[in-house]
Amino acid sequence: MNAIAAIALKTLRLLPRATLLLMLLAAPVLAVPAMRADAGGTIEAPALKKPGLGLVILVSLQRG
C-alpha cells in the first residue's frame, strides 16, 4: 500500500508542472488561428520602388 501511495503522491507533485509545461507549449499553437482571424494585426510600410536598377546592373556587367 505504501508503494501505491508513494507513486500517487509523486504523480500529484508532477501534475502541476506537467500542466504548466503543456500550457506553455500549446499557447503559440492556439494563438495562430486568433492572429489569422485579425487582418489588421500587422502594419506594413509600402515597398520602395527602385526603377532602373536592374538595367544599370545589366549594362555595367556587359561592359566589364
C-alpha positions in Angstrom: 0.0 0.0 0.0 2.9 2.4 0.8 4.3 1.9 -2.7 1.0 2.8 -4.3 0.7 5.9 -2.1 4.2 6.9 -2.9 3.5 6.6 -6.7 0.3 8.6 -6.3 2.0 11.3 -4.3 4.8 11.6 -6.9 2.3 11.8 -9.7 0.3 14.5 -7.9 3.5 16.5 -7.4 4.4 16.3 -11.1 0.9 17.1 -12.3 1.1 20.9 -11.9 4.5 21.1 -13.6 3.2 19.0 -16.5 0.1 21.1 -17.0 2.1 24.3 -16.9 4.6 22.9 -19.4 1.8 21.8 -21.7 0.1 25.2 -21.5 3.3 27.0 -22.4 3.8 24.7 -25.4 0.2 24.9 -26.5 -0.2 28.7 -26.2 1.6 29.7 -29.5 -0.3 26.9 -31.4 -3.6 28.1 -30.1 -2.7 31.8 -30.8 -2.1 31.3 -34.5 -5.8 31.0 -35.5 -6.6 34.1 -33.5 -4.0 36.1 -35.3 -5.1 34.9 -38.7 -8.7 36.0 -38.0 -7.5 39.5 -37.2 -6.4 41.0 -40.6 -5.2 44.3 -39.1 -2.6 42.8 -36.8 0.4 43.9 -38.9 1.2 47.4 -40.2 3.5 47.3 -43.2 5.2 50.2 -44.9 4.9 50.5 -48.7 7.7 48.9 -50.6 10.2 51.3 -52.1 10.4 51.2 -55.8 13.8 51.4 -57.4 13.2 51.6 -61.2 16.1 51.2 -63.5 18.5 49.5 -61.0 18.3 46.2 -62.9 19.2 48.0 -66.2 22.2 49.7 -64.6 23.5 46.4 -63.3 22.9 44.7 -66.7 24.8 47.4 -68.6 27.7 47.5 -66.1 28.1 43.7 -66.4 28.1 43.8 -70.2 30.8 46.5 -70.3 33.1 44.6 -67.8 
